[in-house]
Amino acid sequence: MQKLIKLAEKIKEEKLRKGVVEFLKDPSLTHPEFKKYPRAEIEKIKVPFTMANLGTVERDVLNHTIALVDLCIKITDTLEKNFGVKLNRDYLIAGAILHDVMKIFEWKSSKEHTGILLDHSMLGVAELYKRDFPEEVIHIVASHFGEGGSTPPRNFEALIFHYLDSLLSAFEFYFYASKRPKEEIPIIVLDKEMMKEFEKRD
């Protein structure tokens, strides 16, 4: 969590910065019904990630989060410089840091789910709401799945965050897939001898 706490220091608004740091130091579930679920260390969590029918890879939650914060900072600079559009950098940084944190309650490992009945985004929204985070930050976390999720993005920060998250996720899929050992696929050649064998079986 120390890497994420260091990133949280980039948030200029004091109350929000303190809230994010406190959340990272104690990412607990307030609701008593959910206290039974184990909490993993975010540094060790890798989760399964699937793209269409292309297969599944293990994705590193911590590196994904760090890269996403970096992208959010750069996009705010780029849009302001080239279009004069001023985004709320603090909200984007906070949303990027917090959007996947609750995966620590969702997964023991990439192959073992904890059995929790709510996914990380719903857990995050519930806990952020409980801790009085700004509506805009909660909205970024709630809408990071995009139009296909239960809450579509309704402001520029949320929309941009969703697309950055999706872009990075697509890159990570191909990056991690390229690191996997190549699977050998057997090729069956139907020559005359094999055809005779099939005919005998009929």
Backbone as CSV, one residue per row, in Angstrom:
resi,resn,N_x,N_y,N_z,CA_x,CA_y,CA_z,C_x,C_y,C_z
1,MET,0.815,-1.215,0.000,0.000,0.000,0.000,0.850,1.268,0.000
2,GLN,2.119,1.142,0.394,2.968,2.335,0.510,3.113,3.064,-0.826
3,LYS,3.165,2.309,-1.928,3.276,2.932,-3.251,2.031,3.755,-3.562
4,LEU,0.868,3.225,-3.174,-0.389,3.939,-3.434,-0.508,5.159,-2.517
5,ILE,-0.047,5.031,-1.288,-0.076,6.167,-0.354,0.791,7.305,-0.895
6,LYS,1.928,6.946,-1.485,2.813,7.967,-2.064,2.114,8.676,-3.230
7,LEU,1.369,7.913,-4.033,0.618,8.513,-5.143,-0.494,9.425,-4.620
8,ALA,-1.098,9.035,-3.496,-2.181,9.832,-2.914,-1.694,11.211,-2.486
9,GLU,-0.407,11.333,-2.225,0.162,12.629,-1.818,0.131,13.649,-2.950
10,LYS,-0.137,13.198,-4.179,-0.264,14.103,-5.323,-1.609,14.832,-5.321
11,ILE,-2.551,14.379,-4.476,-3.855,15.036,-4.369,-3.688,16.330,-3.584
12,LYS,-4.081,17.444,-4.168,-3.852,18.755,-3.543,-4.885,19.079,-2.471
13,GLU,-6.130,18.693,-2.684,-7.187,18.998,-1.715,-6.950,18.192,-0.435
14,GLU,-6.737,18.883,0.662,-6.294,18.230,1.903,-7.273,17.170,2.423
15,LYS,-8.560,17.509,2.467,-9.539,16.564,3.018,-9.594,15.289,2.181
16,LEU,-9.582,15.439,0.857,-9.624,14.268,-0.019,-8.343,13.459,0.113
17,ARG,-7.212,14.145,0.150,-5.929,13.444,0.285,-5.891,12.616,1.569
18,LYS,-6.319,13.218,2.676,-6.342,12.497,3.960,-7.301,11.310,3.910
19,GLY,-8.452,11.511,3.262,-9.432,10.437,3.154,-8.891,9.245,2.383
20,VAL,-8.195,9.516,1.272,-7.626,8.438,0.467,-6.535,7.712,1.242
21,VAL,-5.666,8.461,1.906,-4.578,7.851,2.681,-5.145,6.987,3.813
22,GLU,-6.147,7.496,4.517,-6.775,6.725,5.595,-7.419,5.447,5.064
23,PHE,-8.054,5.558,3.898,-8.681,4.382,3.274,-7.623,3.327,2.958
24,LEU,-6.486,3.769,2.406,-5.422,2.837,2.043,-4.782,2.200,3.270
25,LYS,-4.685,2.954,4.351,-4.105,2.410,5.580,-5.054,1.438,6.270
26,ASP,-6.347,1.625,6.048,-7.343,0.747,6.661,-8.466,0.449,5.660
27,PRO,-8.163,-0.381,4.636,-9.194,-0.695,3.635,-10.140,-1.794,4.112
28,SER,-10.792,-1.527,5.228,-11.647,-2.546,5.838,-13.084,-2.425,5.346
29,LEU,-13.857,-3.473,5.593,-15.283,-3.466,5.281,-16.045,-3.143,6.557
30,THR,-16.801,-2.050,6.542,-17.494,-1.585,7.739,-18.662,-2.484,8.122
31,HIS,-19.398,-2.956,7.124,-20.615,-3.739,7.388,-20.251,-5.046,8.094
32,PRO,-20.889,-5.320,9.245,-20.516,-6.518,10.025,-20.687,-7.831,9.272
33,GLU,-21.634,-7.894,8.331,-21.852,-9.126,7.567,-20.657,-9.486,6.693
34,PHE,-19.843,-8.489,6.350,-18.743,-8.717,5.414,-17.387,-8.868,6.095
35,LYS,-17.367,-8.758,7.416,-16.100,-8.863,8.141,-15.521,-10.280,8.106
36,LYS,-16.337,-11.251,7.715,-15.877,-12.649,7.677,-14.935,-12.925,6.502
37,TYR,-14.901,-12.018,5.518,-14.083,-12.272,4.335,-12.629,-11.880,4.576
38,PRO,-11.704,-12.730,4.138,-10.277,-12.435,4.339,-9.831,-11.265,3.473
39,ARG,-8.772,-10.614,3.915,-8.211,-9.496,3.151,-6.803,-9.845,2.708
40,ALA,-6.583,-9.792,1.407,-5.260,-10.090,0.866,-4.429,-8.819,0.795
41,GLU,-3.139,-8.957,0.592,-2.260,-7.810,0.397,-2.278,-7.439,-1.082
42,ILE,-2.506,-6.165,-1.366,-2.656,-5.739,-2.754,-1.388,-6.008,-3.572
43,GLU,-0.224,-6.009,-2.913,1.026,-6.278,-3.627,1.070,-7.694,-4.196
44,LYS,0.284,-8.599,-3.599,0.332,-10.005,-4.017,-0.845,-10.415,-4.896
45,ILE,-1.801,-9.509,-5.072,-3.013,-9.881,-5.784,-2.850,-9.793,-7.297
46,LYS,-3.103,-10.921,-7.935,-3.229,-10.967,-9.395,-4.597,-11.565,-9.676
47,VAL,-5.321,-10.954,-10.591,-6.697,-11.392,-10.821,-6.865,-11.830,-12.265
48,PRO,-7.811,-12.742,-12.519,-8.053,-13.163,-13.902,-8.717,-12.049,-14.695
49,PHE,-8.287,-11.880,-15.922,-8.852,-10.858,-16.799,-9.044,-11.459,-18.183
50,THR,-10.270,-11.347,-18.702,-10.619,-11.958,-19.982,-11.025,-10.895,-20.984
51,MET,-10.607,-11.074,-22.223,-11.053,-10.198,-23.308,-11.762,-11.028,-24.364
52,ALA,-13.074,-10.742,-24.522,-13.901,-11.442,-25.510,-13.654,-12.942,-25.414
53,ASN,-13.345,-13.593,-26.526,-13.087,-15.037,-26.498,-11.599,-15.326,-26.728
54,LEU,-10.749,-14.374,-26.336,-9.313,-14.506,-26.593,-8.568,-15.215,-25.472
55,GLY,-9.271,-15.562,-24.409,-8.635,-16.258,-23.302,-8.561,-15.406,-22.048
56,THR,-7.810,-15.888,-21.079,-7.701,-15.224,-19.775,-6.235,-15.071,-19.400
57,VAL,-5.912,-13.933,-18.803,-4.559,-13.703,-18.287,-4.658,-13.302,-16.820
58,GLU,-3.524,-13.348,-16.112,-3.458,-12.848,-14.743,-2.982,-11.406,-14.791
59,ARG,-3.739,-10.507,-14.146,-3.384,-9.096,-14.174,-2.961,-8.640,-12.787
60,ASP,-1.902,-7.854,-12.734,-1.343,-7.336,-11.498,-2.103,-6.067,-11.094
61,VAL,-2.850,-6.124,-9.995,-3.707,-5.006,-9.577,-2.883,-3.771,-9.209
62,LEU,-1.781,-3.960,-8.505,-0.980,-2.820,-8.057,-0.377,-2.063,-9.241
63,ASN,0.258,-2.774,-10.172,0.863,-2.103,-11.326,-0.183,-1.456,-12.217
64,HIS,-1.339,-2.096,-12.340,-2.451,-1.522,-13.112,-2.861,-0.178,-12.507
65,THR,-2.966,-0.132,-11.193,-3.385,1.082,-10.495,-2.351,2.193,-10.649
66,ILE,-1.083,1.862,-10.459,-0.013,2.854,-10.575,0.022,3.452,-11.982
67,ALA,-0.059,2.601,-12.994,-0.036,3.071,-14.381,-1.241,3.944,-14.684
68,LEU,-2.387,3.590,-14.115,-3.613,4.345,-14.368,-3.553,5.742,-13.743
69,VAL,-2.981,5.848,-12.554,-2.796,7.171,-11.933,-1.916,8.036,-12.829
70,ASP,-0.834,7.444,-13.342,0.080,8.175,-14.220,-0.643,8.665,-15.479
71,LEU,-1.472,7.810,-16.070,-2.239,8.192,-17.259,-3.220,9.321,-16.954
72,CYS,-3.871,9.262,-15.793,-4.835,10.299,-15.409,-4.159,11.658,-15.277
73,ILE,-2.978,11.672,-14.684,-2.239,12.925,-14.532,-1.858,13.483,-15.903
74,LYS,-1.375,12.614,-16.774,-0.937,13.064,-18.103,-2.103,13.546,-18.952
75,ILE,-3.259,12.886,-18.864,-4.399,13.298,-19.696,-4.932,14.655,-19.252
76,THR,-4.893,14.940,-17.958,-5.362,16.262,-17.499,-4.455,17.358,-18.049
77,ASP,-3.154,17.110,-18.065,-2.205,18.090,-18.619,-2.431,18.272,-20.121
78,THR,-2.606,17.161,-20.826,-2.764,17.207,-22.289,-4.037,17.938,-22.702
79,LEU,-5.151,17.640,-22.051,-6.420,18.264,-22.429,-6.451,19.744,-22.075
80,GLU,-5.818,20.096,-20.958,-5.777,21.505,-20.594,-4.871,22.288,-21.547
81,LYS,-3.734,21.698,-21.887,-2.764,22.364,-22.767,-3.321,22.550,-24.180
82,ASN,-3.970,21.521,-24.723,-4.379,21.546,-26.129,-5.801,22.038,-26.371
83,PHE,-6.677,21.903,-25.366,-8.080,22.279,-25.575,-8.607,23.275,-24.546
84,GLY,-7.799,23.577,-23.544,-8.271,24.484,-22.509,-9.304,23.862,-21.593
85,VAL,-9.409,22.533,-21.613,-10.375,21.822,-20.763,-9.717,21.531,-19.421
86,LYS,-10.297,22.027,-18.349,-9.726,21.809,-17.017,-10.520,20.723,-16.304
87,LEU,-9.877,19.584,-16.107,-10.492,18.476,-15.379,-10.082,18.536,-13.913
88,ASN,-10.846,17.851,-13.064,-10.484,17.788,-11.655,-9.453,16.683,-11.463
89,ARG,-8.188,17.082,-11.455,-7.077,16.131,-11.336,-7.176,15.325,-10.038
90,ASP,-7.543,15.993,-8.930,-7.640,15.306,-7.645,-8.653,14.169,-7.683
91,TYR,-9.820,14.409,-8.299,-10.843,13.374,-8.381,-10.361,12.195,-9.218
92,LEU,-9.661,12.505,-10.315,-9.158,11.432,-11.178,-8.088,10.603,-10.470
93,ILE,-7.193,11.261,-9.749,-6.163,10.522,-9.013,-6.806,9.644,-7.941
94,ALA,-7.728,10.231,-7.185,-8.402,9.467,-6.117,-9.174,8.287,-6.701
95,GLY,-9.906,8.522,-7.790,-10.675,7.444,-8.428,-9.772,6.332,-8.931
96,ALA,-8.635,6.718,-9.527,-7.701,5.719,-10.047,-7.110,4.871,-8.920
97,ILE,-6.747,5.517,-7.819,-6.159,4.791,-6.686,-7.171,3.822,-6.065
98,LEU,-8.421,4.256,-5.983,-9.419,3.500,-5.210,-10.283,2.529,-6.017
99,HIS,-10.306,2.634,-7.344,-11.315,1.896,-8.117,-11.203,0.375,-8.017
100,ASP,-9.993,-0.150,-7.812,-9.809,-1.611,-7.752,-9.341,-2.109,-6.386
101,VAL,-9.194,-1.218,-5.423,-8.625,-1.604,-4.125,-9.397,-2.744,-3.472
102,MET,-10.712,-2.728,-3.603,-11.510,-3.735,-2.889,-11.416,-5.135,-3.495
103,LYS,-10.604,-5.279,-4.532,-10.308,-6.625,-5.040,-9.564,-7.444,-3.999
104,ILE,-9.000,-6.782,-3.003,-8.312,-7.510,-1.933,-9.280,-8.359,-1.116
105,PHE,-10.575,-8.059,-1.201,-11.588,-8.876,-0.533,-12.269,-9.839,-1.504
106,GLU,-12.006,-9.661,-2.788,-12.688,-10.455,-3.816,-11.896,-11.699,-4.213
107,TRP,-10.567,-11.596,-4.127,-9.716,-12.692,-4.601,-8.656,-13.071,-3.572
108,LYS,-8.481,-14.379,-3.372,-7.350,-14.891,-2.601,-6.153,-15.051,-3.532
109,SER,-6.436,-15.495,-4.732,-5.439,-15.613,-5.795,-6.202,-15.549,-7.110
110,SER,-5.487,-15.587,-8.225,-6.164,-15.482,-9.517,-7.050,-16.694,-9.798
111,LYS,-6.856,-17.756,-9.041,-7.650,-18.970,-9.262,-8.618,-19.247,-8.115
112,GLU,-8.591,-18.408,-7.088,-9.446,-18.662,-5.923,-10.173,-17.399,-5.481
113,HIS,-11.481,-17.401,-5.688,-12.353,-16.297,-5.282,-12.711,-16.483,-3.805
114,THR,-12.926,-15.394,-3.091,-13.247,-15.500,-1.660,-14.678,-15.974,-1.417
115,GLY,-15.534,-15.839,-2.436,-16.947,-16.191,-2.260,-17.804,-14.997,-1.906
116,ILE,-17.209,-13.817,-1.812,-17.981,-12.615,-1.486,-19.028,-12.364,-2.571
117,LEU,-20.199,-11.897,-2.166,-21.324,-11.802,-3.099,-21.390,-10.483,-3.860
118,LEU,-20.614,-9.491,-3.454,-20.554,-8.218,-4.171,-19.195,-8.089,-4.837
119,ASP,-19.155,-7.460,-6.005,-17.870,-7.290,-6.672,-17.138,-6.065,-6.108
120,HIS,-15.901,-5.881,-6.544,-15.037,-4.839,-5.965,-15.579,-3.430,-6.149
121,SER,-16.276,-3.182,-7.272,-16.788,-1.825,-7.492,-17.926,-1.504,-6.527
122,MET,-18.813,-2.479,-6.285,-19.917,-2.253,-5.346,-19.402,-2.125,-3.916
123,LEU,-18.416,-2.934,-3.569,-17.811,-2.835,-2.244,-17.148,-1.470,-2.065
124,GLY,-16.448,-1.024,-3.115,-15.780,0.270,-3.062,-16.759,1.413,-2.903
125,VAL,-17.825,1.391,-3.696,-18.846,2.445,-3.628,-19.470,2.496,-2.238
126,ALA,-19.826,1.327,-1.704,-20.466,1.272,-0.386,-19.545,1.840,0.700
127,GLU,-18.274,1.469,0.643,-17.336,1.905,1.677,-17.000,3.391,1.532
128,LEU,-16.850,3.866,0.299,-16.568,5.284,0.069,-17.752,6.151,0.504
129,TYR,-18.952,5.670,0.255,-20.166,6.378,0.677,-20.209,6.465,2.202
130,LYS,-19.908,5.348,2.851,-19.900,5.289,4.309,-18.895,6.277,4.903
131,ARG,-17.779,6.456,4.197,-16.706,7.310,4.711,-16.799,8.755,4.195
132,ASP,-17.936,9.108,3.621,-18.210,10.499,3.210,-17.264,11.049,2.147
133,PHE,-16.899,10.214,1.180,-16.103,10.702,0.061,-16.968,11.562,-0.853
134,PRO,-16.348,12.446,-1.644,-17.133,13.278,-2.571,-17.908,12.421,-3.572
135,GLU,-19.103,12.873,-3.911,-19.947,12.148,-4.865,-19.204,11.886,-6.173
136,GLU,-18.410,12.859,-6.638,-17.719,12.719,-7.920,-16.695,11.580,-7.906
137,VAL,-16.015,11.387,-6.781,-15.051,10.285,-6.668,-15.784,8.948,-6.619
138,ILE,-16.868,8.899,-5.847,-17.674,7.674,-5.775,-18.210,7.333,-7.160
139,HIS,-18.604,8.360,-7.921,-19.139,8.134,-9.264,-18.083,7.544,-10.203
140,ILE,-16.841,8.009,-10.099,-15.767,7.456,-10.929,-15.605,5.965,-10.660
141,VAL,-15.603,5.588,-9.385,-15.480,4.170,-9.014,-16.704,3.384,-9.489
142,ALA,-17.891,3.958,-9.302,-19.135,3.263,-9.661,-19.269,3.050,-11.160
143,SER,-18.724,3.982,-11.952,-18.972,3.944,-13.402,-17.774,3.483,-14.215
144,HIS,-16.749,2.917,-13.558,-15.547,2.606,-14.342,-15.731,1.451,-15.316
145,PHE,-16.843,0.707,-15.204,-17.135,-0.326,-16.205,-17.698,0.280,-17.492
146,GLY,-18.129,1.536,-17.441,-18.631,2.199,-18.642,-20.125,2.004,-18.856
147,GLU,-20.553,2.175,-20.105,-21.978,2.113,-20.445,-22.595,0.756,-20.125
148,GLY,-21.786,-0.293,-20.140,-22.309,-1.632,-19.857,-22.509,-1.912,-18.382
149,GLY,-22.041,-1.029,-17.522,-22.185,-1.227,-16.087,-23.498,-0.684,-15.570
150,SER,-23.714,-0.845,-14.279,-24.984,-0.404,-13.689,-25.088,1.121,-13.620
151,THR,-23.945,1.815,-13.575,-23.918,3.281,-13.536,-23.026,3.788,-14.662
152,PRO,-23.587,4.334,-15.737,-22.752,4.856,-16.824,-22.070,6.155,-16.414
153,PRO,-20.919,6.478,-17.007,-20.237,7.744,-16.692,-21.112,8.947,-17.032
154,ARG,-21.194,9.917,-16.109,-22.081,11.069,-16.306,-21.349,12.406,-16.226
155,ASN,-20.029,12.384,-16.184,-19.265,13.631,-16.306,-17.950,13.310,-17.010
156,PHE,-17.196,14.354,-17.387,-15.981,14.151,-18.170,-14.952,13.307,-17.429
157,GLU,-14.782,13.563,-16.118,-13.788,12.811,-15.352,-14.095,11.304,-15.384
158,ALA,-15.355,10.958,-15.155,-15.745,9.542,-15.140,-15.614,8.915,-16.527
159,LEU,-16.002,9.663,-17.553,-15.931,9.143,-18.924,-14.478,8.907,-19.331
160,ILE,-13.634,9.888,-19.078,-12.217,9.764,-19.426,-11.572,8.627,-18.637
161,PHE,-11.921,8.526,-17.352,-11.354,7.460,-16.535,-11.733,6.089,-17.093
162,HIS,-12.997,5.914,-17.454,-13.444,4.630,-18.009,-12.632,4.255,-19.244
163,TYR,-12.428,5.214,-20.152,-11.699,4.908,-21.386,-10.218,4.645,-21.126
164,LEU,-9.622,5.365,-20.186,-8.229,5.097,-19.834,-8.083,3.709,-19.214
165,ASP,-9.006,3.347,-18.334,-9.000,2.032,-17.694,-9.139,0.932,-18.744
166,SER,-10.053,1.138,-19.697,-10.278,0.144,-20.756,-9.065,0.019,-21.670
167,LEU,-8.476,1.169,-22.036,-7.296,1.164,-22.907,-6.138,0.432,-22.238
168,LEU,-5.887,0.763,-20.979,-4.794,0.120,-20.247,-5.053,-1.376,-20.084
169,SER,-6.303,-1.738,-19.815,-6.658,-3.145,-19.643,-6.417,-3.940,-20.923
170,ALA,-6.759,-3.345,-22.068,-6.538,-4.010,-23.353,-5.045,-4.222,-23.593
171,PHE,-4.248,-3.180,-23.299,-2.800,-3.318,-23.459,-2.270,-4.414,-22.545
172,GLU,-2.713,-4.410,-21.265,-2.231,-5.399,-20.296,-2.572,-6.813,-20.736
173,PHE,-3.766,-6.979,-21.313,-4.157,-8.323,-21.763,-3.129,-8.857,-22.761
174,TYR,-2.822,-8.063,-23.775,-1.876,-8.518,-24.791,-0.458,-8.616,-24.251
175,PHE,-0.101,-7.709,-23.317,1.229,-7.749,-22.714,1.421,-9.031,-21.916
176,TYR,0.460,-9.358,-21.035,0.593,-10.555,-20.209,0.415,-11.827,-21.032
177,ALA,-0.442,-11.757,-22.051,-0.640,-12.929,-22.913,0.645,-13.259,-23.662
178,SER,1.402,-12.221,-24.030,2.647,-12.454,-24.777,3.726,-13.098,-23.905
179,LYS,3.563,-13.013,-22.591,4.544,-13.580,-21.661,4.280,-15.056,-21.355
180,ARG,3.081,-15.525,-21.730,2.754,-16.922,-21.443,3.540,-17.848,-22.354
181,PRO,3.877,-19.055,-21.872,4.539,-20.013,-22.760,3.603,-20.393,-23.903
182,LYS,4.154,-20.515,-25.089,3.344,-20.859,-26.255,2.854,-22.287,-26.130
183,GLU,1.568,-22.458,-26.379,0.986,-23.800,-26.327,1.137,-24.476,-27.686
184,GLU,1.550,-25.743,-27.638,1.662,-26.495,-28.884,0.296,-27.032,-29.263
185,ILE,-0.111,-26.750,-30.490,-1.408,-27.214,-30.979,-1.168,-28.347,-31.969
186,PRO,-1.652,-29.566,-31.674,-1.426,-30.688,-32.591,-2.167,-30.474,-33.913
187,ILE,-1.507,-30.825,-34.984,-2.121,-30.705,-36.315,-2.400,-32.108,-36.830
188,ILE,-3.631,-32.353,-37.214,-4.028,-33.660,-37.733,-4.067,-33.580,-39.253
189,VAL,-3.303,-34.433,-39.891,-3.291,-34.476,-41.352,-4.045,-35.711,-41.806
190,LEU,-5.095,-35.495,-42.568,-5.904,-36.618,-43.053,-5.342,-37.106,-44.393
191,ASP,-4.340,-37.999,-44.326,-3.794,-38.566,-45.558,-4.570,-39.826,-45.932
192,LYS,-4.152,-40.513,-46.994,-4.881,-41.688,-47.494,-4.937,-42.805,-46.464
193,GLU,-3.825,-43.003,-45.749,-3.783,-44.078,-44.750,-4.771,-43.816,-43.607
194,MET,-4.843,-42.563,-43.167,-5.792,-42.229,-42.089,-7.227,-42.388,-42.560
195,MET,-7.484,-41.996,-43.800,-8.847,-42.134,-44.343,-9.260,-43.595,-44.369
196,LYS,-8.309,-44.494,-44.707,-8.616,-45.938,-44.726,-8.985,-46.428,-43.332
197,GLU,-8.265,-45.902,-42.305,-8.554,-46.281,-40.923,-9.963,-45.857,-40.524
198,PHE,-10.354,-44.623,-40.932,-11.707,-44.155,-40.633,-12.763,-45.017,-41.320
199,GLU,-12.468,-45.409,-42.554,-13.428,-46.224,-43.312,-13.630,-47.583,-42.659
200,LYS,-12.528,-48.165,-42.091,-12.628,-49.455,-41.401,-13.546,-49.360,-40.193
201,ARG,-13.464,-48.203,-39.452,-14.282,-48.026,-38.259,-15.761,-47.901,-38.592
202,ASP,-16.076,-47.376,-39.767,-17.484,-47.267,-40.165,-18.042,-48.634,-40.438
